Amino acid sequence: MPEDETRVWLVERAYSEEVQNMLELVYATPDGERRLHLQKMLSTPRQADDITAARTVPDEKLEPVRDEDDAERYAREAERMQEKYEPDETV
């Protein structure tokens, strides 16, 4: 993995309350301090099957997690995902 990239783990997944067929994903660093928020429009329910446990992203795409409770929750969930899944495994 290049120096300016970081592996993040899926810590949250929910369907948007505002947009039909929009999946909201949050990937976070293992320490829970930084996150990547993604929105994925699903044209078919099977597209949700392509979500992997982790991904490697450029550091500049990560934003800080400002809420301490969220950071702690993300760190716990990232640890659980690392123990349960390989990075490229679909979840």
C-alpha angles and dihedrals in degrees: 000000000000118000094248094054130079134199113236128188130220107258104160137026127176140151115250115256090207104045124045115235093010115134118204115208130185121194118186139189115257091257091052092232099115132035146187117216116202134181118204122191110215119208089178130021090239091068088074087066090071095069114116129211092241142007137193115236138176111267092238090066092061122092127199120260104233100186112080093207091053091048091053092046092048091050091051092048093045089052091049091050092049091052094047106037143037111239095251095042115116117242 
